[in-house]
Amino acid sequence: MQYDLANMTSPEAAEAVARSRTAVLPIGSIEQHGPHLPNGTDTFAAELVAREVADRLDAVYVPFGPYGVTPIHAGHPGTVNLRRETFEALLTDICTELVRMGVETFVLVNWHEGNIASMNAVATDLQDRFDVTFVAAQACYVAQRLYREEGGELTHGGGIETLAMLAHDPELVKADRAGEPTRPPGAIEMDAMRRSHEVYGFITDVTELCDDGWFGNPAWATHERAETFTKVVADGVLELLDGVMKARDIRRQQQER
């Protein structure tokens, strides 16, 4: 990673921001992922994709922090839940500082659904307050779409998340502890219900989906698939990002006429 804000000196950071004017932030969470995946799965997955996206955009990679808004996992060992106001204040302060540095475009690469409402609130507030552009990239949903035809499922602790961890660090994956694929009665329907983009309901504890807090088929993930995971998902994000930026450019051109 060439342009990681944390690794650069102050003059190097100033030069990188002046050149690219774009910052990419990974956003995830620390929460239980069953007996076979690390609690940092969502953060590790977001960081993998965000680093690749930042490299390809020649942008500045900005560490955000490992924690997210995950009340449905609160109370389960390994979970650290941030209140919405804490998360939003942190994201607001970081992005405000980056605006002061000269960043004009923000790409928020997210792997945890619980963050979405807060991300959107901060992004719309700061875009309204400053002359900047925010783009939210829900990398987990991009991965779900790209791997669906191959049998990949975006379940909590299932195949796609196991694939992301194999790509990040195979030693953190303890697939032998997962046992047979698990799909408790109603879990798939409940998961689809809460993730619908049209009409949806809510769950307040992950045990409403599954008694032991995870379900899916970790065995679907293979080392062969893991070799291309980061590129595949980053490609999907960048393709859609290009469309978003073109739409914004068209709108701005119309406003300037």
C-alpha positions as YAML, in Angstrom:
chain: A
units: angstrom
residues:
- id: 1
  name: MET
  ca: [0.00, 0.00, 0.00]
- id: 2
  name: GLN
  ca: [1.80, 3.11, -1.19]
- id: 3
  name: TYR
  ca: [-0.39, 5.89, 0.17]
- id: 4
  name: ASP
  ca: [-1.51, 4.78, 3.66]
- id: 5
  name: LEU
  ca: [-2.11, 7.92, 5.71]
- id: 6
  name: ALA
  ca: [-0.86, 6.21, 8.87]
- id: 7
  name: ASN
  ca: [2.44, 5.22, 7.29]
- id: 8
  name: MET
  ca: [3.30, 8.52, 5.64]
- id: 9
  name: THR
  ca: [5.08, 11.53, 7.12]
- id: 10
  name: SER
  ca: [3.16, 14.80, 7.30]
- id: 11
  name: PRO
  ca: [4.76, 16.26, 4.13]
- id: 12
  name: GLU
  ca: [4.15, 12.98, 2.30]
- id: 13
  name: ALA
  ca: [0.50, 13.05, 3.36]
- id: 14
  name: ALA
  ca: [0.11, 16.64, 2.15]
- id: 15
  name: GLU
  ca: [1.62, 15.71, -1.20]
- id: 16
  name: ALA
  ca: [-0.54, 12.59, -1.60]
- id: 17
  name: VAL
  ca: [-3.76, 14.46, -0.79]
- id: 18
  name: ALA
  ca: [-2.86, 17.34, -3.10]
- id: 19
  name: ARG
  ca: [-2.28, 14.88, -5.92]
- id: 20
  name: SER
  ca: [-5.32, 12.63, -5.57]
- id: 21
  name: ARG
  ca: [-7.88, 14.65, -3.56]
- id: 22
  name: THR
  ca: [-9.49, 11.27, -2.83]
- id: 23
  name: ALA
  ca: [-9.62, 9.28, 0.42]
- id: 24
  name: VAL
  ca: [-10.75, 5.67, 0.81]
- id: 25
  name: LEU
  ca: [-11.89, 4.56, 4.28]
- id: 26
  name: PRO
  ca: [-12.58, 0.93, 5.30]
- id: 27
  name: ILE
  ca: [-15.54, 0.47, 7.66]
- id: 28
  name: GLY
  ca: [-16.37, -2.76, 9.47]
- id: 29
  name: SER
  ca: [-17.00, -4.04, 12.97]
- id: 30
  name: ILE
  ca: [-15.74, -6.28, 15.74]
- id: 31
  name: GLU
  ca: [-18.38, -8.90, 16.49]
- id: 32
  name: GLN
  ca: [-18.70, -12.62, 17.07]
- id: 33
  name: HIS
  ca: [-18.53, -14.76, 13.94]
- id: 34
  name: GLY
  ca: [-19.09, -18.20, 15.38]
- id: 35
  name: PRO
  ca: [-16.41, -20.69, 16.44]
- id: 36
  name: HIS
  ca: [-14.54, -20.57, 13.12]
- id: 37
  name: LEU
  ca: [-13.99, -16.92, 12.08]
- id: 38
  name: PRO
  ca: [-12.32, -14.02, 13.90]
- id: 39
  name: ASN
  ca: [-14.34, -11.29, 15.56]
- id: 40
  name: GLY
  ca: [-12.70, -8.80, 13.20]
- id: 41
  name: THR
  ca: [-14.02, -10.48, 10.04]
- id: 42
  name: ASP
  ca: [-16.01, -7.47, 8.84]
- id: 43
  name: THR
  ca: [-13.14, -5.05, 9.44]
- id: 44
  name: PHE
  ca: [-10.55, -7.30, 7.80]
- id: 45
  name: ALA
  ca: [-12.78, -7.76, 4.74]
- id: 46
  name: ALA
  ca: [-13.41, -4.01, 4.43]
- id: 47
  name: GLU
  ca: [-9.69, -3.27, 4.73]
- id: 48
  name: LEU
  ca: [-8.77, -5.80, 2.04]
- id: 49
  name: VAL
  ca: [-11.15, -4.30, -0.47]
- id: 50
  name: ALA
  ca: [-10.50, -0.67, 0.52]
- id: 51
  name: ARG
  ca: [-6.73, -1.03, 0.10]
- id: 52
  name: GLU
  ca: [-7.19, -2.48, -3.37]
- id: 53
  name: VAL
  ca: [-9.66, 0.25, -4.32]
- id: 54
  name: ALA
  ca: [-7.32, 2.97, -3.01]
- id: 55
  name: ASP
  ca: [-4.39, 1.53, -4.95]
- id: 56
  name: ARG
  ca: [-6.38, 1.37, -8.16]
- id: 57
  name: LEU
  ca: [-7.67, 4.94, -7.71]
- id: 58
  name: ASP
  ca: [-4.21, 6.19, -6.71]
- id: 59
  name: ALA
  ca: [-6.00, 7.53, -3.64]
- id: 60
  name: VAL
  ca: [-5.07, 7.94, 0.02]
- id: 61
  name: TYR
  ca: [-6.01, 4.99, 2.23]
- id: 62
  name: VAL
  ca: [-7.24, 6.26, 5.59]
- id: 63
  name: PRO
  ca: [-7.61, 3.81, 8.51]
- id: 64
  name: PHE
  ca: [-10.92, 4.35, 10.28]
- id: 65
  name: GLY
  ca: [-10.86, 1.95, 13.21]
- id: 66
  name: PRO
  ca: [-12.07, -1.59, 13.79]
- id: 67
  name: TYR
  ca: [-15.36, -0.93, 15.56]
- id: 68
  name: GLY
  ca: [-18.86, -0.43, 14.20]
- id: 69
  name: VAL
  ca: [-22.55, -0.23, 15.07]
- id: 70
  name: THR
  ca: [-23.55, -3.79, 15.88]
- id: 71
  name: PRO
  ca: [-26.22, -3.90, 18.59]
- id: 72
  name: ILE
  ca: [-27.67, -7.21, 17.40]
- id: 73
  name: HIS
  ca: [-24.41, -8.90, 18.44]
- id: 74
  name: ALA
  ca: [-23.98, -6.97, 21.70]
- id: 75
  name: GLY
  ca: [-23.49, -9.22, 24.70]
- id: 76
  name: HIS
  ca: [-21.96, -12.04, 22.70]
- id: 77
  name: PRO
  ca: [-18.30, -12.65, 23.64]
- id: 78
  name: GLY
  ca: [-15.94, -10.85, 21.26]
- id: 79
  name: THR
  ca: [-18.43, -8.17, 20.24]
- id: 80
  name: VAL
  ca: [-17.71, -4.48, 20.81]
- id: 81
  name: ASN
  ca: [-20.68, -2.33, 19.86]
- id: 82
  name: LEU
  ca: [-20.49, 1.43, 19.28]
- id: 83
  name: ARG
  ca: [-23.49, 3.62, 19.91]
- id: 84
  name: ARG
  ca: [-24.64, 5.33, 16.73]
- id: 85
  name: GLU
  ca: [-23.71, 8.74, 18.10]
- id: 86
  name: THR
  ca: [-20.19, 7.52, 18.91]
- id: 87
  name: PHE
  ca: [-19.68, 6.04, 15.45]
- id: 88
  name: GLU
  ca: [-21.10, 9.09, 13.71]
- id: 89
  name: ALA
  ca: [-19.00, 11.50, 15.76]
- id: 90
  name: LEU
  ca: [-15.84, 9.53, 14.97]
- id: 91
  name: LEU
  ca: [-16.56, 9.37, 11.24]
- id: 92
  name: THR
  ca: [-17.54, 13.06, 11.19]
- id: 93
  name: ASP
  ca: [-14.36, 14.17, 12.93]
- id: 94
  name: ILE
  ca: [-12.09, 12.06, 10.71]
- id: 95
  name: CYS
  ca: [-13.69, 13.22, 7.49]
- id: 96
  name: THR
  ca: [-13.76, 16.86, 8.64]
- id: 97
  name: GLU
  ca: [-10.01, 16.71, 9.25]
- id: 98
  name: LEU
  ca: [-9.52, 15.20, 5.79]
- id: 99
  name: VAL
  ca: [-11.56, 18.01, 4.24]
- id: 100
  name: ARG
  ca: [-9.20, 20.46, 5.93]
- id: 101
  name: MET
  ca: [-6.28, 18.59, 4.35]
- id: 102
  name: GLY
  ca: [-7.82, 19.05, 0.92]
- id: 103
  name: VAL
  ca: [-9.72, 15.81, 0.31]
- id: 104
  name: GLU
  ca: [-12.61, 16.37, -2.08]
- id: 105
  name: THR
  ca: [-13.90, 12.83, -2.69]
- id: 106
  name: PHE
  ca: [-14.57, 10.19, -0.02]
- id: 107
  name: VAL
  ca: [-15.13, 6.51, -0.74]
- id: 108
  name: LEU
  ca: [-16.48, 4.63, 2.28]
- id: 109
  name: VAL
  ca: [-15.90, 0.90, 1.78]
- id: 110
  name: ASN
  ca: [-18.20, -0.92, 4.20]
- id: 111
  name: TRP
  ca: [-18.65, -4.61, 5.12]
- id: 112
  name: HIS
  ca: [-21.21, -4.36, 7.92]
- id: 113
  name: GLU
  ca: [-24.88, -3.59, 7.41]
- id: 114
  name: GLY
  ca: [-25.32, -2.13, 10.89]
- id: 115
  name: ASN
  ca: [-23.15, 0.83, 9.88]
- id: 116
  name: ILE
  ca: [-25.17, 1.85, 6.85]
- id: 117
  name: ALA
  ca: [-27.70, 4.24, 8.43]
- id: 118
  name: SER
  ca: [-24.98, 6.09, 10.34]
- id: 119
  name: MET
  ca: [-22.65, 6.20, 7.33]
- id: 120
  name: ASN
  ca: [-25.40, 7.67, 5.20]
- id: 121
  name: ALA
  ca: [-26.28, 10.27, 7.83]
- id: 122
  name: VAL
  ca: [-22.68, 11.47, 8.13]
- id: 123
  name: ALA
  ca: [-22.05, 11.41, 4.37]
- id: 124
  name: THR
  ca: [-25.13, 13.46, 3.51]
- id: 125
  name: ASP
  ca: [-24.47, 15.93, 6.33]
- id: 126
  name: LEU
  ca: [-20.84, 16.55, 5.37]
- id: 127
  name: GLN
  ca: [-21.54, 16.65, 1.64]
- id: 128
  name: ASP
  ca: [-24.17, 19.30, 2.34]
- id: 129
  name: ARG
  ca: [-21.83, 21.26, 4.63]
- id: 130
  name: PHE
  ca: [-18.71, 21.14, 2.47]
- id: 131
  name: ASP
  ca: [-18.07, 21.16, -1.27]
- id: 132
  name: VAL
  ca: [-17.14, 17.47, -1.33]
- id: 133
  name: THR
  ca: [-18.44, 14.18, -2.72]
- id: 134
  name: PHE
  ca: [-19.20, 11.05, -0.70]
- id: 135
  name: VAL
  ca: [-19.69, 7.59, -2.17]
- id: 136
  name: ALA
  ca: [-20.72, 4.59, -0.07]
- id: 137
  name: ALA
  ca: [-19.52, 1.23, -1.38]
- id: 138
  name: GLN
  ca: [-21.29, -1.68, 0.33]
- id: 139
  name: ALA
  ca: [-18.60, -4.22, -0.46]
- id: 140
  name: CYS
  ca: [-20.46, -7.05, 1.26]
- id: 141
  name: TYR
  ca: [-23.43, -6.61, -1.09]
- id: 142
  name: VAL
  ca: [-21.12, -6.36, -4.10]
- id: 143
  name: ALA
  ca: [-19.56, -9.68, -3.06]
- id: 144
  name: GLN
  ca: [-23.00, -11.21, -2.57]
- id: 145
  name: ARG
  ca: [-24.01, -10.30, -6.12]
- id: 146
  name: LEU
  ca: [-20.75, -11.42, -7.72]
- id: 147
  name: TYR
  ca: [-20.58, -14.80, -6.00]
- id: 148
  name: ARG
  ca: [-24.28, -15.67, -5.99]
- id: 149
  name: GLU
  ca: [-24.20, -17.71, -9.20]
- id: 150
  name: GLU
  ca: [-21.27, -19.75, -7.85]
- id: 151
  name: GLY
  ca: [-23.25, -20.63, -4.73]
- id: 152
  name: GLY
  ca: [-21.74, -17.99, -2.46]
- id: 153
  name: GLU
  ca: [-24.02, -16.77, 0.31]
- id: 154
  name: LEU
  ca: [-23.68, -13.60, 2.39]
- id: 155
  name: THR
  ca: [-24.72, -15.14, 5.68]
- id: 156
  name: HIS
  ca: [-23.19, -14.24, 9.02]
- id: 157
  name: GLY
  ca: [-20.09, -16.42, 9.21]
- id: 158
  name: GLY
  ca: [-20.95, -18.32, 6.03]
- id: 159
  name: GLY
  ca: [-19.22, -18.90, 2.71]
- id: 160
  name: ILE
  ca: [-18.47, -15.39, 1.48]
- id: 161
  name: GLU
  ca: [-17.18, -14.17, 4.84]
- id: 162
  name: THR
  ca: [-15.03, -17.28, 5.19]
- id: 163
  name: LEU
  ca: [-13.69, -16.57, 1.70]
- id: 164
  name: ALA
  ca: [-12.76, -13.03, 2.73]
- id: 165
  name: MET
  ca: [-10.86, -14.37, 5.74]
- id: 166
  name: LEU
  ca: [-9.00, -16.93, 3.66]
- id: 167
  name: ALA
  ca: [-7.91, -14.03, 1.46]
- id: 168
  name: HIS
  ca: [-6.87, -11.98, 4.50]
- id: 169
  name: ASP
  ca: [-5.11, -14.64, 6.60]
- id: 170
  name: PRO
  ca: [-5.86, -18.38, 6.25]
- id: 171
  name: GLU
  ca: [-4.46, -19.03, 9.73]
- id: 172
  name: LEU
  ca: [-7.37, -17.11, 11.26]
- id: 173
  name: VAL
  ca: [-9.91, -19.48, 9.67]
- id: 174
  name: LYS
  ca: [-10.78, -22.48, 11.82]
- id: 175
  name: ALA
  ca: [-13.21, -24.15, 9.45]
- id: 176
  name: ASP
  ca: [-12.95, -27.51, 11.21]
- id: 177
  name: ARG
  ca: [-14.72, -25.97, 14.22]
- id: 178
  name: ALA
  ca: [-17.75, -24.96, 12.17]
- id: 179
  name: GLY
  ca: [-19.06, -28.46, 11.62]
- id: 180
  name: GLU
  ca: [-21.67, -29.16, 8.98]
- id: 181
  name: PRO
  ca: [-23.38, -26.31, 7.06]
- id: 182
  name: THR
  ca: [-26.10, -24.80, 9.22]
- id: 183
  name: ARG
  ca: [-29.37, -23.30, 8.04]
- id: 184
  name: PRO
  ca: [-31.78, -23.15, 10.99]
- id: 185
  name: PRO
  ca: [-35.48, -23.07, 10.03]
- id: 186
  name: GLY
  ca: [-36.45, -19.54, 9.07]
- id: 187
  name: ALA
  ca: [-32.91, -18.13, 9.18]
- id: 188
  name: ILE
  ca: [-32.62, -17.51, 5.44]
- id: 189
  name: GLU
  ca: [-36.06, -15.90, 5.33]
- id: 190
  name: MET
  ca: [-35.29, -13.69, 8.34]
- id: 191
  name: ASP
  ca: [-31.98, -12.65, 6.82]
- id: 192
  name: ALA
  ca: [-33.64, -11.77, 3.51]
- id: 193
  name: MET
  ca: [-36.37, -9.87, 5.37]
- id: 194
  name: ARG
  ca: [-33.94, -7.57, 7.18]
- id: 195
  name: ARG
  ca: [-31.79, -6.96, 4.10]
- id: 196
  name: SER
  ca: [-34.59, -6.18, 1.65]
- id: 197
  name: HIS
  ca: [-34.24, -2.89, -0.24]
- id: 198
  name: GLU
  ca: [-38.02, -2.52, -0.51]
- id: 199
  name: VAL
  ca: [-40.02, -3.59, 2.54]
- id: 200
  name: TYR
  ca: [-38.09, -4.83, 5.55]
- id: 201
  name: GLY
  ca: [-38.33, -5.55, 9.26]
- id: 202
  name: PHE
  ca: [-35.79, -5.65, 12.03]
- id: 203
  name: ILE
  ca: [-34.09, -8.06, 14.38]
- id: 204
  name: THR
  ca: [-32.64, -6.93, 17.70]
- id: 205
  name: ASP
  ca: [-30.54, -10.00, 18.54]
- id: 206
  name: VAL
  ca: [-28.67, -12.29, 16.18]
- id: 207
  name: THR
  ca: [-30.13, -15.32, 17.97]
- id: 208
  name: GLU
  ca: [-33.39, -14.52, 16.18]
- id: 209
  name: LEU
  ca: [-31.59, -15.81, 13.08]
- id: 210
  name: CYS
  ca: [-29.72, -18.69, 14.67]
- id: 211
  name: ASP
  ca: [-29.25, -19.91, 18.23]
- id: 212
  name: ASP
  ca: [-25.44, -19.95, 18.10]
- id: 213
  name: GLY
  ca: [-25.09, -16.61, 16.30]
- id: 214
  name: TRP
  ca: [-24.02, -17.71, 12.83]
- id: 215
  name: PHE
  ca: [-25.19, -19.81, 9.91]
- id: 216
  name: GLY
  ca: [-24.20, -20.76, 6.39]
- id: 217
  name: ASN
  ca: [-21.70, -22.97, 4.63]
- id: 218
  name: PRO
  ca: [-18.07, -22.04, 5.36]
- id: 219
  name: ALA
  ca: [-16.93, -25.06, 3.34]
- id: 220
  name: TRP
  ca: [-17.98, -23.25, 0.12]
- id: 221
  name: ALA
  ca: [-14.94, -20.99, 0.49]
- id: 222
  name: THR
  ca: [-11.78, -22.38, -1.09]
- id: 223
  name: HIS
  ca: [-8.18, -21.24, -1.24]
- id: 224
  name: GLU
  ca: [-8.49, -21.08, -5.03]
- id: 225
  name: ARG
  ca: [-11.39, -18.63, -4.82]
- id: 226
  name: ALA
  ca: [-9.60, -16.69, -2.10]
- id: 227
  name: GLU
  ca: [-6.68, -15.95, -4.42]
- id: 228
  name: THR
  ca: [-8.87, -13.66, -6.52]
- id: 229
  name: PHE
  ca: [-11.36, -12.46, -3.87]
- id: 230
  name: THR
  ca: [-9.88, -8.99, -3.37]
- id: 231
  name: LYS
  ca: [-9.58, -8.26, -7.07]
- id: 232
  name: VAL
  ca: [-13.05, -9.60, -7.86]
- id: 233
  name: VAL
  ca: [-14.80, -7.48, -5.23]
- id: 234
  name: ALA
  ca: [-12.67, -4.39, -5.90]
- id: 235
  name: ASP
  ca: [-13.47, -4.70, -9.61]
- id: 236
  name: GLY
  ca: [-17.16, -4.77, -8.76]
- id: 237
  name: VAL
  ca: [-16.87, -1.74, -6.49]
- id: 238
  name: LEU
  ca: [-14.86, 0.28, -9.01]
- id: 239
  name: GLU
  ca: [-17.27, -0.46, -11.86]
- id: 240
  name: LEU
  ca: [-20.20, 0.90, -9.85]
- id: 241
  name: LEU
  ca: [-18.12, 3.76, -8.44]
- id: 242
  name: ASP
  ca: [-17.34, 4.88, -11.98]
- id: 243
  name: GLY
  ca: [-21.07, 5.03, -12.73]
- id: 244
  name: VAL
  ca: [-21.78, 7.09, -9.61]
- id: 245
  name: MET
  ca: [-19.03, 9.60, -10.42]
- id: 246
  name: LYS
  ca: [-20.15, 9.95, -14.04]
- id: 247
  name: ALA
  ca: [-23.70, 10.67, -12.91]
- id: 248
  name: ARG
  ca: [-22.45, 13.35, -10.51]
- id: 249
  name: ASP
  ca: [-20.28, 14.90, -13.23]
- id: 250
  name: ILE
  ca: [-23.25, 15.10, -15.59]
- id: 251
  name: ARG
  ca: [-25.35, 16.75, -12.90]
- id: 252
  name: ARG
  ca: [-22.65, 19.31, -12.11]
- id: 253
  name: GLN
  ca: [-22.19, 20.15, -15.79]
- id: 254
  name: GLN
  ca: [-25.92, 20.79, -16.09]
- id: 255
  name: GLN
  ca: [-25.88, 23.06, -13.02]
- id: 256
  name: GLU
  ca: [-22.99, 25.09, -14.43]
- id: 257
  name: ARG
  ca: [-24.77, 25.87, -17.70]
...
